[in-house]
Amino acid sequence: MKKLILAGAGHAHLFSILHIGQLIRAGYSVTVIGPGDYHYYSGMGPGLLAGLYQPGETRFAVRKMTEARGGKFVCGSIELIQPDLNRVQLSGGQSLDYDVLSCNLGSNVVPLAPAEDPTLPVKPIENLYTAGREIARRLQKESLRVLVIGGGAAGVEIAGNLCHLGELTKGSLDVTLLSQSDILTRYVPKMRRLVLASFTRRGIHVYEQVSISRFSGQEVMLDNGNTLPFDYAINATGIRPSRVFRSSGLPVSNDGGLLVNQYLQCINYPRIFGAGDCISFLPQPLERVGVYAVRQGPVLYQNLLVALPCGSLRAFRPQARYLSILNLGDGSGLLAWRSFVFSGRLAFLVKNYIDKKFMNRFQVSGEINFDFGGHNT
Ligand SMILES: Cc1cc2nc3c(=O)[nH]c(=O)nc-3n(C[C@H](O)[C@H](O)[C@H](O)COP(=O)(O)OP(=O)(O)OC[C@H]3O[C@@H](n4cnc5c(N)ncnc54)[C@H](O)[C@@H]3O)c2cc1C
């Protein structure tokens, strides 16, 4: 049997993991490598922080999914790919050979301080659950000032959901959102205006066009000379692809994403494929959002099926536009489709419906029945 390694068990690999049986019937032995038994869905991460969702509702039991379909799950982290030997090395020293390697290694949040970064990164998504529970616990006995750093969609959703958490716990919580540019610059300007209006009403402070110079204990120094004290800080400033490809000498873009062609195939090594945040798609730049990772999943699977007999590969054709809905944390959402924008309860209900439908598709291993203690990432 030819050896297929699925490196990383994130959004882009869910479709292949669900179809491991077919991959085995096509002549592969399938090994999935990931750092934990569960993978958490980012779209519901801010709601997980606020306590709107329980962990079991927001995760996929990737080990169970793999094993139930005849695959092998190796709990570990890939350190290096040796493309000339067709081998991957794991952090514990173990190495595994492959005939075909598919990479879904995701991205990491860029740290804010070189040495001791006092902020909690928004990824992995389970950090948001941990943060929410710790903040709720501390609010029982003290007032808290929480900084959310980063004015993109993730930062906005987290600030809004933190505010809701403060209301739920009836604690004294002061939420501040810091952004190096205006908030939501990637979206139509109306989105920014609606969020600023909503946050002003809810008492969430927003500082735009400010950069952090440095952290000093529980204070952050801004480049405009101001200082902000905080008790808890969350880093949502941006992500970069896994470092594994650059360390392995594979072809990468400036930010370290694995360079792939229209077939999601590494440009120099045809046995290596990739999808999601960890790649740089050569035919055109793509935003690193879950929408693309999920849409690439079935194309990647089809190409893995035919990779070894060298069958004809399917091109990934990115959709030009996608629907965005932000969860603002107060029961309302902010929906954007092209230049059309609206906010309110209905927008949140649409998001909740889409998110739950996505979860139902891949929650095939009794996820809801486990408590958070069961996760081991
Ligand atoms: C708070 C937040 C909210 C978001 N909301 C949305 C949204 O609503 N809609 C949207 O489109 N996008 C959203 N995004 C972006 C979205 O999360 C990413 O684009 C998406 O997760 C990318 O999927 P992926 O499959 O590439 O990576 P991931 O889903 O992150 O999967 C990567 C997997 O690889 C594993 N891994 C990493 N390194 C290694 C290693 N060395 N060895 C083995 N395994 C490894 C990780 O543990 C993980 O399981 C959000 C992001 C954040 C932070």
The ligand as a MOL file (V3000), in Angstrom:
LIG
                    3D

  0  0  0     0  0            999 V3000
M  V30 BEGIN CTAB
M  V30 COUNTS 53 58 0 0 0
M  V30 BEGIN ATOM
M  V30 1 C -10.9760 34.1300 16.2070 0
M  V30 2 C -10.9830 33.7630 14.7450 0
M  V30 3 C -12.1940 33.7100 14.0710 0
M  V30 4 C -12.2210 33.3850 12.7160 0
M  V30 5 N -13.4260 33.3570 12.0810 0
M  V30 6 C -13.4770 33.0360 10.7800 0
M  V30 7 C -14.7370 32.9990 10.1070 0
M  V30 8 O -15.7990 33.2550 10.6940 0
M  V30 9 N -14.7280 32.6830 8.7840 0
M  V30 10 C -13.5640 32.4080 8.1100 0
M  V30 11 O -13.6080 32.1420 6.9030 0
M  V30 12 N -12.3700 32.4350 8.7260 0
M  V30 13 C -12.2870 32.7360 10.0320 0
M  V30 14 N -11.0640 32.7600 10.6690 0
M  V30 15 C -9.8550 32.3500 9.9260 0
M  V30 16 C -9.7510 30.8230 9.9710 0
M  V30 17 O -9.6260 30.4200 11.3100 0
M  V30 18 C -8.5650 30.2560 9.2340 0
M  V30 19 O -8.4640 30.8150 7.9590 0
M  V30 20 C -8.7390 28.7220 9.1320 0
M  V30 21 O -8.6740 28.1520 10.4100 0
M  V30 22 C -7.6890 28.1080 8.2530 0
M  V30 23 O -7.9040 26.7440 8.2260 0
M  V30 24 P -6.7020 25.7430 8.0060 0
M  V30 25 O -7.3090 24.4100 7.7290 0
M  V30 26 O -5.7290 26.2700 7.0340 0
M  V30 27 O -5.9280 25.7470 9.3830 0
M  V30 28 P -6.4370 25.2680 10.7890 0
M  V30 29 O -7.8880 25.0090 10.7720 0
M  V30 30 O -5.8780 26.2080 11.7850 0
M  V30 31 O -5.7490 23.8340 10.9380 0
M  V30 32 C -4.3770 23.6520 11.0370 0
M  V30 33 C -4.1460 22.4080 11.8690 0
M  V30 34 O -2.7730 22.0630 11.8070 0
M  V30 35 C -2.3250 21.7060 13.0990 0
M  V30 36 N -0.8810 21.9620 13.1070 0
M  V30 37 C -0.2550 23.1650 13.1250 0
M  V30 38 N 1.0820 22.9840 13.1090 0
M  V30 39 C 1.2820 21.6530 13.0720 0
M  V30 40 C 2.4470 20.8310 13.0380 0
M  V30 41 N 3.6690 21.3660 13.0270 0
M  V30 42 N 2.2900 19.4960 12.9930 0
M  V30 43 C 1.0510 18.9310 12.9830 0
M  V30 44 N -0.0930 19.6610 13.0170 0
M  V30 45 C 0.0330 20.9910 13.0600 0
M  V30 46 C -3.1100 22.6220 14.0200 0
M  V30 47 O -3.1620 22.0920 15.3050 0
M  V30 48 C -4.4800 22.6230 13.3380 0
M  V30 49 O -5.2550 21.5630 13.8050 0
M  V30 50 C -11.0110 33.1020 12.0260 0
M  V30 51 C -9.7930 33.1500 12.7140 0
M  V30 52 C -9.7810 33.4610 14.0530 0
M  V30 53 C -8.4520 33.4980 14.7750 0
M  V30 END ATOM
M  V30 BEGIN BOND
M  V30 1 1 1 2
M  V30 2 1 2 3
M  V30 3 2 2 52
M  V30 4 2 3 4
M  V30 5 1 4 5
M  V30 6 1 4 50
M  V30 7 2 5 6
M  V30 8 1 6 7
M  V30 9 1 6 13
M  V30 10 2 7 8
M  V30 11 1 7 9
M  V30 12 1 9 10
M  V30 13 2 10 11
M  V30 14 1 10 12
M  V30 15 2 12 13
M  V30 16 1 13 14
M  V30 17 1 14 15
M  V30 18 1 14 50
M  V30 19 1 15 16
M  V30 20 1 16 17
M  V30 21 1 16 18
M  V30 22 1 18 19
M  V30 23 1 18 20
M  V30 24 1 20 21
M  V30 25 1 20 22
M  V30 26 1 22 23
M  V30 27 1 23 24
M  V30 28 2 24 25
M  V30 29 1 24 26
M  V30 30 1 24 27
M  V30 31 1 27 28
M  V30 32 2 28 29
M  V30 33 1 28 30
M  V30 34 1 28 31
M  V30 35 1 31 32
M  V30 36 1 32 33
M  V30 37 1 33 34
M  V30 38 1 33 48
M  V30 39 1 34 35
M  V30 40 1 35 36
M  V30 41 1 35 46
M  V30 42 1 36 37
M  V30 43 1 36 45
M  V30 44 2 37 38
M  V30 45 1 38 39
M  V30 46 1 39 40
M  V30 47 2 39 45
M  V30 48 1 40 41
M  V30 49 2 40 42
M  V30 50 1 42 43
M  V30 51 2 43 44
M  V30 52 1 44 45
M  V30 53 1 46 47
M  V30 54 1 46 48
M  V30 55 1 48 49
M  V30 56 2 50 51
M  V30 57 1 51 52
M  V30 58 1 52 53
M  V30 END BOND
M  V30 END CTAB
M  END
